Amino acid sequence: METALKSTIYFKEFSLDPIRRVLKKDGELVNVNSKALDLLLVLIENKGKVVSKNDLLDKVWTDQFVEENNLTVHVAALRKILGEKKDENRFIVTIPGRGYSFVAEIFEVFGKGSRQLAVIDSTDCDGLITNSEKQNPVWLIGRSHEITELKNLFGDDEFRLLTLTGTGGSGKTSLAKAVSEKLSADFADGVFFIELAALNNPELVVSMIAQTLGVQETGGKSLLEVLTDFLRERRILLI
């Protein structure tokens, strides 16, 4: 089956290379049969739209006569591969009497070796996400209200700390990065993203922040004291 997708697609913990037809979860290869992969490609191509059962049958089983229950079996297999539990719709929603819709947020990497990301469906682009080195731009969709609300909170100089909460994969990091891009001009000394996911010891948080900012222990003070003094004199946004 031919697909309009030409670059690597990212959604939640998965990545999909449509050219090599390789699906990975958290970087690990996922075993997926050919038809289930074709279904996934068609649904992603039409992200946010309802794809009828007839359209899926025509695109995945071109010039073949296939019973509708065959489609149902492969959709169920795809849900299982993606880790969806019963009555859970993190990726695929069944629209009774109409078909299926892919609902997970999607990003596409453009170009061989490129790390630039952009959302496939740009009809509702809300903000440009970048890392602290301004090298990995990502467009975020469907979060305009949240971005505006959070940006307004930072307009108050007394507002110092914001915590975003939510389930894994709900887009907390993406939202934080999108807001930081909107606020970058308001922080004269920079915006810094500090990746803490790999840490399993809370005592390492201070050193990770200091390392990112280039702060070193000196003058007989603890690293926390030096870091506090450093931040006190600057207008910095830490994520």
PLY file of the C-alpha trace (Angstrom):
ply
format ascii 1.0
element vertex 239
property float x
property float y
property float z
element edge 238
property int vertex1
property int vertex2
end_header
0.00 0.00 0.00
1.28 3.45 -0.91
1.18 6.19 1.70
1.42 9.96 1.59
3.55 9.89 4.73
7.24 10.22 3.90
8.92 10.96 7.23
9.03 9.47 10.72
5.85 9.96 12.75
5.77 10.29 16.54
2.70 9.73 18.71
2.88 9.29 22.47
5.48 6.55 23.18
5.53 5.31 19.57
7.44 6.19 16.41
6.56 5.02 12.92
8.83 5.05 9.88
6.38 4.80 6.93
9.09 4.20 4.34
10.83 1.34 6.16
7.49 0.28 7.66
8.96 0.09 11.14
6.97 0.72 14.32
8.77 1.27 17.62
7.63 1.75 21.20
10.02 3.67 23.44
12.72 2.95 20.85
12.09 -0.81 20.82
10.92 -2.58 17.65
7.25 -3.63 17.72
6.08 -6.71 15.86
3.11 -5.68 13.72
1.55 -7.51 10.78
1.40 -5.85 7.38
-2.34 -5.16 7.27
-2.45 -3.73 10.79
0.41 -1.42 9.82
-1.46 -0.37 6.67
-4.52 0.42 8.79
-2.40 2.52 11.12
-0.92 4.47 8.20
-4.35 5.22 6.73
-5.74 6.33 10.08
-2.72 8.57 10.78
-2.96 10.11 7.31
-6.53 11.06 8.21
-5.82 12.04 11.82
-8.85 13.59 13.51
-11.17 12.53 10.68
-13.60 9.63 10.60
-12.47 7.01 8.08
-15.35 4.78 7.03
-15.04 1.01 7.07
-15.48 0.94 3.30
-12.65 3.44 2.80
-10.37 1.40 5.04
-11.22 -1.79 3.16
-10.59 -0.07 -0.20
-7.25 1.41 0.86
-5.83 -1.54 2.78
-7.23 -4.40 0.70
-7.08 -2.77 -2.74
-8.72 -4.85 -5.48
-9.53 -7.58 -2.97
-12.87 -8.75 -1.63
-12.69 -8.87 2.14
-15.43 -9.37 4.71
-16.00 -6.52 7.17
-15.25 -8.81 10.12
-11.69 -9.12 8.75
-11.31 -5.37 9.22
-12.70 -5.61 12.75
-10.16 -8.31 13.61
-7.24 -6.24 12.33
-8.41 -3.08 14.11
-8.64 -5.08 17.34
-5.12 -6.42 16.72
-3.86 -2.88 16.13
-5.44 -1.67 19.37
-3.70 -4.50 21.21
-0.36 -3.63 19.61
-0.77 -0.01 20.71
-1.56 -1.16 24.22
-5.14 0.07 24.40
-7.20 -1.53 27.12
-10.89 -2.33 26.83
-13.00 0.82 26.36
-9.80 2.92 26.19
-9.37 5.29 23.24
-5.88 6.77 23.53
-5.23 6.20 19.84
-8.28 4.91 17.95
-11.90 5.85 18.50
-14.73 3.79 17.03
-17.54 5.95 15.67
-20.63 3.67 15.67
-22.12 3.27 12.23
-19.43 5.44 10.61
-15.92 4.07 11.07
-12.74 4.86 12.98
-10.71 7.93 13.88
-7.09 8.31 15.04
-7.06 10.83 17.89
-3.55 10.80 19.40
-1.39 13.91 18.93
1.00 13.41 16.01
4.39 14.87 15.14
6.38 14.30 11.98
10.17 14.54 11.55
11.09 16.10 8.22
14.18 15.19 6.27
16.83 12.52 6.65
18.71 13.07 9.87
16.61 16.11 10.68
15.34 16.67 14.21
12.80 19.31 13.23
9.27 18.38 14.19
5.95 19.64 12.96
2.38 18.51 13.45
0.92 16.93 10.34
-2.44 18.65 10.72
-1.61 22.35 10.97
-5.20 23.64 10.90
-5.00 24.49 14.60
-1.37 25.28 15.33
-1.04 27.01 18.68
2.63 27.42 19.44
6.15 26.65 18.41
8.02 24.41 20.84
11.81 24.52 20.97
14.52 23.15 23.20
16.91 25.44 25.07
19.31 25.48 22.13
16.56 26.43 19.67
17.33 23.38 17.51
14.21 21.22 17.61
11.10 23.23 16.68
7.78 21.47 17.21
4.28 22.71 16.45
1.65 21.98 19.09
-2.04 21.78 18.26
-5.21 21.92 20.31
-3.76 23.81 23.28
-4.39 27.47 22.44
-6.57 28.08 25.51
-4.05 26.51 27.89
-1.10 28.33 26.32
-2.85 31.70 26.63
-3.91 31.03 30.22
-0.45 29.92 31.32
1.25 32.80 29.51
-1.02 35.25 31.33
-0.09 33.74 34.69
3.54 34.61 34.09
2.57 38.22 33.45
2.39 38.65 37.22
5.90 39.26 38.60
4.90 37.63 41.88
4.08 34.38 40.11
7.18 32.22 40.52
6.24 28.56 40.20
3.88 26.58 37.99
3.32 22.82 38.07
1.61 20.99 35.19
0.05 17.67 36.16
-1.53 14.90 34.12
-1.23 11.29 33.06
1.79 10.05 31.13
1.67 11.03 27.47
-0.94 13.77 27.98
1.42 16.44 26.64
2.72 18.20 29.77
6.24 18.60 28.39
5.02 19.75 24.98
2.72 22.31 26.57
5.49 23.60 28.82
7.82 24.02 25.85
5.12 25.79 23.83
4.52 28.25 26.67
8.24 28.81 27.09
8.53 29.80 23.44
5.78 32.37 23.90
7.58 33.72 26.97
11.15 33.66 25.67
11.26 37.41 25.08
10.16 38.06 28.67
13.17 36.32 30.22
16.29 38.33 29.43
18.66 35.70 30.82
17.19 32.80 28.95
14.81 29.85 29.01
16.27 26.46 29.95
14.78 22.99 29.66
16.22 20.55 32.19
15.53 16.88 31.49
14.98 15.03 34.76
13.23 11.91 33.48
16.37 9.78 33.71
17.07 10.69 37.35
16.11 8.24 40.07
17.70 10.15 42.94
16.14 13.50 43.97
19.48 14.63 45.37
20.77 14.91 41.81
18.21 17.51 40.76
20.26 20.48 41.98
23.40 19.28 40.21
21.47 18.68 36.99
20.11 22.23 37.05
23.53 23.66 37.87
25.15 21.67 35.06
22.59 22.94 32.55
23.18 26.54 33.64
26.96 26.17 33.85
27.03 26.90 37.59
29.84 25.40 39.69
30.36 25.08 43.42
32.71 27.79 44.72
33.63 30.02 47.68
32.95 27.44 50.36
29.22 27.48 49.62
27.14 24.45 48.79
26.03 23.96 45.19
22.46 24.79 46.19
23.57 28.08 47.74
25.64 29.00 44.68
22.77 28.10 42.38
20.32 30.13 44.47
22.60 33.19 44.35
23.02 32.76 40.60
19.28 32.61 39.93
18.43 35.43 42.35
20.24 37.97 40.19
18.77 36.83 36.89
15.46 36.64 35.05
15.43 33.02 33.95
12.68 30.53 33.16
13.49 26.97 34.16
11.45 24.07 32.82
0 1
1 2
2 3
3 4
4 5
5 6
6 7
7 8
8 9
9 10
10 11
11 12
12 13
13 14
14 15
15 16
16 17
17 18
18 19
19 20
20 21
21 22
22 23
23 24
24 25
25 26
26 27
27 28
28 29
29 30
30 31
31 32
32 33
33 34
34 35
35 36
36 37
37 38
38 39
39 40
40 41
41 42
42 43
43 44
44 45
45 46
46 47
47 48
48 49
49 50
50 51
51 52
52 53
53 54
54 55
55 56
56 57
57 58
58 59
59 60
60 61
61 62
62 63
63 64
64 65
65 66
66 67
67 68
68 69
69 70
70 71
71 72
72 73
73 74
74 75
75 76
76 77
77 78
78 79
79 80
80 81
81 82
82 83
83 84
84 85
85 86
86 87
87 88
88 89
89 90
90 91
91 92
92 93
93 94
94 95
95 96
96 97
97 98
98 99
99 100
100 101
101 102
102 103
103 104
104 105
105 106
106 107
107 108
108 109
109 110
110 111
111 112
112 113
113 114
114 115
115 116
116 117
117 118
118 119
119 120
120 121
121 122
122 123
123 124
124 125
125 126
126 127
127 128
128 129
129 130
130 131
131 132
132 133
133 134
134 135
135 136
136 137
137 138
138 139
139 140
140 141
141 142
142 143
143 144
144 145
145 146
146 147
147 148
148 149
149 150
150 151
151 152
152 153
153 154
154 155
155 156
156 157
157 158
158 159
159 160
160 161
161 162
162 163
163 164
164 165
165 166
166 167
167 168
168 169
169 170
170 171
171 172
172 173
173 174
174 175
175 176
176 177
177 178
178 179
179 180
180 181
181 182
182 183
183 184
184 185
185 186
186 187
187 188
188 189
189 190
190 191
191 192
192 193
193 194
194 195
195 196
196 197
197 198
198 199
199 200
200 201
201 202
202 203
203 204
204 205
205 206
206 207
207 208
208 209
209 210
210 211
211 212
212 213
213 214
214 215
215 216
216 217
217 218
218 219
219 220
220 221
221 222
222 223
223 224
224 225
225 226
226 227
227 228
228 229
229 230
230 231
231 232
232 233
233 234
234 235
235 236
236 237
237 238
